[in-house]
Structures are given as structure tokens and as C-alpha cells.
Amino acid sequence: MQIPRHNSLLQTAAQRSLLRTLAGLTHLGQRTRFIRVQHALECRVIEGIIIAQHRVAQLSPLRQALDFYEQLRLPQRLIVGKRLPEARIAQTTKT
């Protein structure tokens, strides 16, 4: 008993997938649009993020630098806070 081959069905399925791929590519090509210069240069600042219309959002480098320096100060504050009671105890024992 021989298994019947359906090459015509496979070919049509392959052709269909190729056509779907090509149809999707043409659809993407139709979506590209040019932006006028005046709209591209308009910017808004929202919560430390600079958002230009029709552009990718970028973090403000100044805000990042401030956060970095704040994080550096936090451990120093804790160390000073721990040493102050020791210094007070030393002063009270000397007097």
C-alpha cells in the first residue's frame, strides 16, 4: 500500500506562507512616513525624562548624575551617624 503524496497541497501551503510574508513586508513599507522638522524639534520634560515628539525617550544625564552622587553620600551619612554616639561617649567619660 502506497501513501499518496500531496505535493500540490504542500506547494500551495509554501506559496501561501511566502505570499503572507511578502504581503506583510509591503504593509510595513506603507507605514513609513516622514516627519516635518518643526514637530521633531518640539521637546517636553516629564519627571526627569526628556521626550521629543516622534523620537525615542532619553534619560536626562543631569538627573542620572545627581542620583549617582546621592547614592555615594548615603553610606557616608550612615558612617558619620554611627561615629557620633561613640564620640559623645568618649567626651562624657573624659570629663
Buried (B, 14 or more C-beta within 10 A) or exposed (E): EEEEEEEEEEEEEEEEEEEEEEEEEEEEEEEEEEEEEEEEEEEEEEEEEBBBEEEEEEEEEEBEEEEEEEEEEEEEEEEEEEEEEEEEEEEEEEE
